[in-house]
Amino acid sequence: MRQLALYLLLLALGSAYGAAKDATVAELKARLENARSEDRPELCMQIAQRQLRNADTLYKDGNVAEAAAAVDDIVTYSEKARDAATQTKKHLKNVEIDVRKIAERLRDIKRTLALEDQLPVERAIRRLEDIRTALLQEMFAKDRKKEKK
């Protein structure tokens, strides 16, 4: 009987994890609005990563306008992740690493695009680098209390 209960518990946990992992961008955006401030950076980065995959697929399929909108979402939610991480002073390093990886992937995507389609991606890369710079400055800023002593 205990083994059956344990099995059902593991099955429920596994399916809950799978459902959370397969959540759509719209579901993640809805969860973000009601999320605690500590959970917002992670949710924002999940949205940005999903939109990165969407943008890559859309560019490959030739849907440039939709892909450009997905790239804008990447930047928007990366900025929201930066703001939330800065506000809570948590997840700064994780957000910075994720933003760096997204910027690298966007550089790879940019190289495959026609010249006229590269501009929105280049702007997004620059804005992501600005986000990274702000995060690094926040992470390595000297504590003001220490300076006064």
ZIRA-V425670 format. One record per pair of residues at least 12 apart in sequence whose ideal C-beta (glycine too) atoms are under 7 Angstrom apart, sorted by the first residue. I is the first residue (numbers start at 0). J is the second residue. D is the distance in whole Angstrom. If there is no record, write none. Layout:
I;J;D
I;J;D
This chain:
24;46;6
24;49;5
24;50;6
27;42;6
27;45;6
27;46;5
27;49;7
28;46;6
30;42;6
31;43;7
36;83;6
36;86;6
36;87;5
37;87;6
37;89;6
39;83;4
40;80;5
40;83;5
40;84;4
40;90;4
40;94;5
41;90;6
43;76;4
43;79;5
43;80;4
43;83;6
44;80;5
44;94;6
44;97;5
46;76;4
47;73;5
47;76;4
47;77;5
47;80;7
47;101;6
48;97;7
48;101;7
50;69;5
50;72;4
50;73;5
51;73;6
51;101;6
51;104;6
53;69;5
54;66;5
54;69;4
54;70;5
54;73;7
55;108;6
57;69;6
58;108;6
58;112;6
63;116;5
67;119;5
70;119;6
70;120;6
70;123;5
73;101;6
73;123;6
74;123;5
74;126;5
74;127;7
77;98;5
77;101;7
77;127;6
77;130;5
78;130;6
80;94;5
81;94;6
81;130;5
81;133;6
81;134;6
85;137;5
91;134;6
91;137;6
91;138;5
92;138;7
94;134;6
95;131;6
95;134;4
95;135;6
98;127;5
98;130;5
98;131;5
99;131;6
101;127;6
102;124;5
102;127;4
102;128;6
105;120;6
105;123;6
105;124;5
106;124;6
108;120;6
109;121;6
